[in-house]
């Protein structure tokens, strides 16, 4: 066979192999495309939050705290969320103080609720206040989506827990008051880590004061129940420890105490409901 004929045959063979490889790539690309179509779009942050809540609170109930791993998992989801994930901006009317005197109303956005958990958002204009209240038997995750918020929280003191607390508080507890210790007293500015409170710890009783317009995304497990079930929201006044104890020694260097008194819901605390317009949850 002549050299020219051999070169022609070699060239034809290479062209055929190239066409075959190209066809395989096209087929592979089509299969890959079909697989991608089956996967569908990525779920929204709100949907991921919902799916995680379903798993974390699947066996939940009053007084039941999720495992540390589940707490971290849900906290991680919330830590990576911001206002854009729920369709909010500080320029929305929810966050305007208005011209009226007194405390501005708070806006409540309902996202989801079942008997295991609920997801909602509180929208606070500047100087808006959510008064001191409790969370009976609940684990609550609070994520500040934007703005600056002052938080003061307490946990109940039932009995002395260490040698520093040498006085039994029940020995001199004033009628109608109950002793609590301060857990948090400070201002938080977004972005910041999600706070978590538990039935007996972590600041189960808290109050919020908005320093700027701000939004708080809450996950409650389980939600509040009817008063007949004993887990309705209770409001409190707080008083400095020394107000009723005079010279009684109970304070320690690193713990601050106060007396809490039950009260009715404050008249100035107004909560307006509004439609949540962010990404919807697909519950299957």
C-alpha positions as CSV (number, residue, x, y, z in Angstrom):
1,X,0.0,0.0,0.0
2,X,1.3,3.4,-0.9
3,X,2.2,6.0,1.8
4,X,-0.6,8.3,0.6
5,X,-3.2,5.6,0.9
6,X,-2.1,4.7,4.4
7,X,-2.3,8.4,5.4
8,X,-5.8,8.6,4.0
9,X,-6.9,5.5,5.9
10,X,-5.4,6.8,9.1
11,X,-7.0,10.2,8.7
12,X,-10.4,8.6,8.0
13,X,-10.0,6.5,11.1
14,X,-9.2,9.5,13.3
15,X,-12.2,11.4,11.9
16,X,-14.5,8.5,12.7
17,X,-13.1,8.1,16.2
18,X,-13.5,11.9,16.8
19,X,-17.2,11.7,15.6
20,X,-17.8,8.7,17.9
21,X,-16.3,10.5,20.9
22,X,-18.3,13.7,20.1
23,X,-21.5,11.6,19.9
24,X,-20.8,10.0,23.3
25,X,-20.2,13.4,24.9
26,X,-23.5,14.7,23.5
27,X,-25.4,11.6,24.8
28,X,-23.6,12.0,28.2
29,X,-24.6,15.7,28.3
30,X,-28.2,14.8,27.5
31,X,-28.3,12.2,30.3
32,X,-26.7,14.7,32.7
33,X,-29.3,17.3,31.7
34,X,-32.1,14.9,32.3
35,X,-30.7,14.1,35.8
36,X,-30.5,17.8,36.6
37,X,-34.1,18.4,35.5
38,X,-35.2,15.6,37.9
39,X,-33.4,17.2,40.8
40,X,-35.4,20.4,40.4
41,X,-34.5,23.8,41.9
42,X,-32.8,24.2,45.3
43,X,-35.2,24.6,48.2
44,X,-35.5,28.0,49.7
45,X,-33.9,28.8,53.1
46,X,-37.4,28.9,54.6
47,X,-38.1,25.4,53.2
48,X,-34.8,24.1,54.6
49,X,-35.7,25.6,57.9
50,X,-39.1,23.9,57.9
51,X,-37.7,20.5,56.9
52,X,-35.1,20.7,59.7
53,X,-37.7,21.8,62.3
54,X,-39.8,18.7,61.3
55,X,-36.9,16.5,62.1
56,X,-35.7,18.3,65.2
57,X,-39.1,18.5,66.8
58,X,-40.5,15.2,65.5
59,X,-40.7,13.7,69.0
60,X,-41.0,17.0,70.9
61,X,-43.4,18.2,73.4
62,X,-43.6,20.5,76.5
63,X,-40.4,20.3,78.5
64,X,-38.6,18.1,75.9
65,X,-35.4,19.6,74.8
66,X,-33.9,18.6,71.4
67,X,-30.5,16.8,71.5
68,X,-27.4,19.1,71.4
69,X,-26.7,17.9,67.9
70,X,-30.2,18.9,66.7
71,X,-29.9,22.2,68.5
72,X,-26.7,22.9,66.6
73,X,-28.2,21.8,63.3
74,X,-31.2,24.0,63.6
75,X,-29.1,26.9,64.9
76,X,-26.8,26.6,61.9
77,X,-29.7,26.9,59.4
78,X,-30.9,30.1,61.2
79,X,-27.3,31.5,61.5
80,X,-27.1,31.5,57.7
81,X,-30.4,33.3,57.1
82,X,-31.1,37.0,56.7
83,X,-34.0,39.3,55.8
84,X,-33.8,38.6,52.1
85,X,-34.6,34.9,52.8
86,X,-38.0,35.9,54.1
87,X,-38.7,38.8,51.8
88,X,-38.2,41.6,54.2
89,X,-36.4,45.0,54.0
90,X,-36.1,47.7,56.6
91,X,-38.0,50.1,54.3
92,X,-41.3,48.2,54.7
93,X,-44.1,49.9,56.5
94,X,-43.9,47.4,59.4
95,X,-40.7,49.1,60.5
96,X,-41.9,52.8,60.6
97,X,-42.5,54.4,64.0
98,X,-45.3,56.7,62.8
99,X,-46.4,60.0,64.3
100,X,-48.5,58.6,67.2
101,X,-47.2,59.0,70.8
102,X,-46.3,56.0,72.9
103,X,-44.9,52.7,72.0
104,X,-45.3,51.8,68.3
105,X,-47.2,48.6,67.4
106,X,-45.3,45.3,66.7
107,X,-46.2,43.4,63.5
108,X,-46.5,39.6,63.6
109,X,-45.9,37.5,60.5
110,X,-47.2,34.0,60.7
111,X,-45.2,31.5,58.6
112,X,-46.1,28.0,59.9
113,X,-47.6,26.3,63.0
114,X,-48.4,22.7,64.0
115,X,-48.6,21.1,67.5
116,X,-44.9,20.4,67.4
117,X,-43.4,23.8,66.4
118,X,-44.2,27.2,65.0
119,X,-42.2,29.7,62.8
120,X,-43.0,33.4,62.9
121,X,-41.4,36.8,62.5
122,X,-41.7,39.9,64.8
123,X,-41.2,43.2,63.1
124,X,-40.2,46.0,65.4
125,X,-40.0,49.8,64.6
126,X,-37.4,51.9,66.5
127,X,-38.3,51.9,70.2
128,X,-40.7,49.0,69.8
129,X,-41.0,46.8,72.9
130,X,-42.0,43.2,73.4
131,X,-42.5,43.1,77.2
132,X,-41.1,40.6,79.6
133,X,-42.8,37.2,79.1
134,X,-42.1,33.5,79.5
135,X,-42.0,30.4,77.3
136,X,-43.4,27.5,79.4
137,X,-41.9,24.1,78.5
138,X,-40.5,25.5,75.3
139,X,-37.2,25.6,73.4
140,X,-37.0,28.8,71.4
141,X,-34.6,29.9,68.6
142,X,-34.4,33.6,67.9
143,X,-32.6,35.0,64.9
144,X,-32.1,38.7,64.5
145,X,-32.4,39.3,60.8
146,X,-31.4,42.9,60.7
147,X,-31.1,45.9,63.1
148,X,-30.1,46.4,66.7
149,X,-32.1,45.0,69.6
150,X,-31.6,45.2,73.4
151,X,-32.4,41.9,75.1
152,X,-32.9,41.3,78.8
153,X,-33.6,37.7,79.9
154,X,-34.0,35.8,83.1
155,X,-34.1,32.2,84.5
156,X,-36.0,31.3,87.6
157,X,-34.1,30.6,90.8
158,X,-35.7,27.6,92.6
159,X,-33.0,26.6,95.1
160,X,-29.3,27.6,95.7
161,X,-27.1,25.8,93.2
162,X,-23.7,26.3,94.7
163,X,-21.9,27.4,97.8
164,X,-21.9,31.1,96.8
165,X,-25.7,31.1,97.1
166,X,-25.8,30.4,100.8
167,X,-29.3,31.9,101.4
168,X,-32.4,30.1,100.5
169,X,-34.4,32.7,98.5
170,X,-37.7,31.2,99.5
171,X,-36.9,32.0,103.2
172,X,-37.5,35.8,102.5
173,X,-39.4,35.8,99.2
174,X,-41.9,38.7,99.2
175,X,-45.5,37.7,98.6
176,X,-46.5,37.7,94.9
177,X,-42.9,37.9,93.8
178,X,-40.5,35.2,92.6
179,X,-36.7,35.3,92.4
180,X,-34.9,35.2,89.0
181,X,-31.4,35.6,87.9
182,X,-30.3,37.7,84.9
183,X,-29.1,35.6,81.9
184,X,-28.6,38.4,79.3
185,X,-28.6,42.2,79.4
186,X,-27.2,43.7,76.3
187,X,-27.7,45.0,72.8
188,X,-27.3,42.7,69.7
189,X,-26.7,43.9,66.2
190,X,-27.2,41.8,63.1
191,X,-25.5,39.8,61.8
192,X,-25.1,37.9,65.0
193,X,-25.5,34.3,66.2
194,X,-29.0,32.8,66.8
195,X,-29.9,32.8,70.5
196,X,-31.5,29.7,72.0
197,X,-33.5,29.5,75.3
198,X,-34.7,26.3,77.0
199,X,-37.5,25.4,79.4
200,X,-35.2,25.8,82.5
201,X,-32.2,27.7,81.2
202,X,-30.9,30.1,78.6
203,X,-33.1,33.1,79.5
204,X,-36.6,31.5,79.3
205,X,-38.1,34.8,80.3
206,X,-37.1,37.8,78.1
207,X,-38.0,41.2,76.8
208,X,-37.0,43.0,73.6
209,X,-36.4,46.7,73.0
210,X,-35.7,47.8,69.4
211,X,-32.8,50.3,69.1
212,X,-33.4,50.5,65.4
213,X,-35.9,49.0,63.0
214,X,-35.4,45.2,63.4
215,X,-36.9,41.8,62.6
216,X,-36.7,38.7,64.7
217,X,-37.3,35.2,63.2
218,X,-38.6,32.9,66.0
219,X,-38.9,29.1,66.0
220,X,-40.9,27.8,69.0
221,X,-41.0,24.1,70.0
222,X,-43.7,23.5,70.9
223,X,-45.9,26.6,70.4
224,X,-47.9,28.3,73.1
225,X,-51.1,26.4,74.0
226,X,-54.5,27.5,75.3
227,X,-54.7,28.7,78.9
228,X,-56.6,25.6,79.8
229,X,-53.5,23.5,79.0
230,X,-51.4,25.7,81.3
231,X,-48.9,27.0,78.7
232,X,-50.3,30.3,77.8
233,X,-47.9,33.4,77.6
234,X,-47.5,35.1,81.0
235,X,-46.2,38.7,81.4
236,X,-44.1,40.1,84.2
237,X,-42.8,43.2,85.9
238,X,-39.2,43.1,87.1
239,X,-37.8,44.8,90.2
240,X,-34.1,45.1,91.4
241,X,-33.2,42.5,94.0
242,X,-32.5,45.1,96.6
243,X,-36.0,46.7,96.3
244,X,-37.5,44.1,98.7
245,X,-34.6,42.6,100.5
246,X,-32.8,45.5,102.1
247,X,-29.5,44.4,103.4
248,X,-30.1,40.6,102.8
249,X,-27.0,39.1,101.3
250,X,-27.6,36.9,98.3
251,X,-25.8,38.6,95.4
252,X,-22.6,37.2,94.0
253,X,-19.9,38.9,92.0
254,X,-20.9,37.3,88.6
255,X,-24.7,36.9,88.9
256,X,-27.4,39.6,89.1
257,X,-30.8,38.9,90.6
258,X,-34.3,40.5,90.3
259,X,-37.8,39.9,91.6
260,X,-40.5,39.1,89.0
261,X,-44.2,39.8,89.4
262,X,-47.0,38.4,87.2
263,X,-49.1,41.0,85.5
264,X,-51.7,41.2,82.8
265,X,-50.7,41.9,79.2
266,X,-49.6,45.5,79.0
267,X,-52.2,47.8,77.3
268,X,-49.4,49.5,75.3
269,X,-48.2,46.2,73.9
270,X,-50.1,46.1,70.5
271,X,-49.4,43.4,68.0
272,X,-50.8,43.7,64.5
273,X,-51.0,40.6,62.3
274,X,-50.0,40.9,58.6
275,X,-49.7,38.5,55.7
276,X,-46.3,36.8,55.3
277,X,-45.2,37.4,51.7
278,X,-41.9,35.7,51.6
279,X,-41.1,32.2,50.1
280,X,-43.8,29.7,50.9
281,X,-43.4,26.4,52.6
282,X,-44.3,23.2,50.8
283,X,-45.7,20.8,53.5
284,X,-45.8,17.2,52.2
